[in-house]
């Protein structure tokens, strides 16, 4: 990146955050499910922010959809 330009996240990096969140949930053991759900939520929040910052509505929608799915998981609380 040339000097003076602001740092921005690439769409592939944002998508990787979403995939990482999915994997945290997929491979969570029962005793770690709540912790993994919180970690996944943090990654998805970051992905949503970054996607919004670059104007990528499709990635924003993907992150929001996964956050909505996460909120319906048993034992999950909105505040982590």
Order of alpha helices (4+ residues) and beta strands (2+ residues): alpha-alpha-alpha
